């Protein structure tokens, strides 16, 4: 197993759920990019701005997110992102799809004779 790069596997799995995580965070509260990065870091999902900004732009262009500018007590105004109704609908579908994946993996891992 030494020739398998587990860090790469973990990275690919994280990338696969990042969009889901962002919609989930924004479903609870509007947030600006640095706040999203901090929330993801708290959840032990390390994401850099170079990964986050293109994803936020793509989600906005798909109509999943909107944004507004707000003055900041420190520094320049901040762009706050919020989830749209379309984003909430997709999030509900992702919740269902995630549960299917979890159930499938649990079934396979717990089945004695495949």
N, C-alpha and C positions, 0 to 999 in steps of 0.2 A: 504494500500500500504506500510505500515511500515515494513511488513515482507519480502519485496522484496529488495534484495541487488542491488541497482542501480550501485554501484561502480563495482560490479562483471559483470553486464551486459555491462557496458561501456568497461571494460577490455577485455571481450570476443569479442566485436565489434572491438576494436583496433587491437587485435591479428589477426582478420580476414582480416584486410586491411594492415597489416604491410609489407608483402612481396610486395604488390602493391606500397606502399609508397617508399620503398627502391629502387625499379626499377625506379620509377618516378624521384627520386632525382638523381640517377646515370645516368639517361637519359640526364639530364642537365649538369652535371659535374662529373668527377671522384672524389672520396672522400675516406678518411680513416675512420675507425670505429668511432673515437671520433667526427669527423666532421659530420658523419651521425647522431649520437646521438644528437648533437647540433642542426642540422637542424630539426630533429623530435621534439625536445624540443621546438624550436621556433614555430612549428606548433601545440604546446600544446599536442603532443603525447609523453608521457614520456616512454622511453625505457631504460632498463639497459643493460650493456654489456653482462650479462649472458643470456639475451634473444636475443641480436643482433648477437653475434658471431656464435652460432649454425645455425641461419638463413642464414647468409652470407656464411658459409661453405656449407650448403645444396644447396643454389642457385649456388655456384661455381661448386659443384659436378654435378649439373643438366645442366651445360653449359650455365647458364644465366648470370654469371659474370666471369670476369677474374681479376687478380690482378698483380701488380708490386710493387717492393720495391723502395722507394725513400729516399734519405738522408733527414734528418730533421734538420732545423737550431737549434732546441732544442731537445736534447735527442737522442734516438736510431732511426734508419730508420723506416719509416712508410709504411704500406701495403696499397696501394691505389687500390680501387676496381673500375672497369669499367663494363658497361653493354656490353654484346656481341650481335651479330646479333640475335641469338636465344632469348636472353633476350628482345630485342626490339620487336621481333615478339610476344612474350608472353605479353609484356606491351600493345601492340596494342589490343590484345584480351581482356586483363583486362580492358582497357579503354572502350571497347564496352560492356563488361559484367557489369561494374560499372554503365554505363549510363542506361542499362536495369533495374538494381536494383533501381536506383534513379527514373526512370520513373514509375516503378511499384508502388513504395511507394507513389509517388506523386499522382498517379491515385487513389490508395486505400484511401489515406487520404483526397482527394478532392471529392471523389464520395459521393453523399448524401444518396443514397439508395442502399446498398449492398444486 
